[in-house]
Amino acid sequence: MTDNPSGTHGAVLKDSAPAEGGPLVELRGAGKSYGNIRALHGVDLQVHAGRVTCVLGDNGAGKSTLIKIISGLHRHTEGDFLVDGRPVRFATPREALDRGIATVYQDLATVPLMPVWRNFFLGSEMTRGPWPVRRLDIARMKATADRELRNMGIALDDLEQPIGTLSGGQRQCVAIARAVYFGARVLILDEPTAALGVKQSGVVLKYIAAARDRGLGVIFITHNPHHAYMVGDHFSVLRLGTLELSADRSEIGLEELTNHMAGGAELAALKHELAQVRGVDVEELPEESDLTAPVATSPEGTP
């Protein structure tokens, strides 16, 4: 428990500001192997303050492994991992959190039957009174949770309601606001819109943009190029553990991003194979030239 009204990790972050204009988090040729299985290889990634970096990829592309490296759950086995320009090798997620890297997973790490304000401070409750008779400072936690949620544009009528009664989009937004309050500078969002409908996905995307506008560096993990393109500033597409595409928003359009995400080259090969099978009409399928758009590169020449 903590008495710190400004967030658990605020004091740590004041001494760890990055160089002016430099990335908060950077991977250089990073990779991860599990024995003789290489899950990730040669990945370059930069996360800057006030920008949303979208990481896209199909199942098995390496997105989860990338999250685990940056969040401190697993150590990289090749390349470099830098925070504020300094090489790091996190041993635990707590070390990553102490450096301002927070992860919001799909399950949100909430207790459905607990009130919203209790979930907001879960594991970091405010207390008052002398030791050993300290007790929860409920009034201050409620007021703080309400203020921080409103700062993110989330207005709830009743903070006493169980968080499980909120919609999926609202729960995602509470988790984002909680991470921001407790000192996050880099926010990793693990497919926050995957299980949501159109309206609730829009709510989450709104708060991702709000986190960016507050100066956070956001890593948005998704398999939906349309959601990514709505809020993204930079796009990285993973395929089979390697980086297939790295491009700023100004260098790539939604159609080309969707093509890379869908695997245009594989679809072109499939069309060619289907053309050899009698009874399969391929006339209505896209032309091969439309399925194989050229790979865009970043200014540094990263593929």
Disulfide bonds with the S-S distance in Angstrom:
none
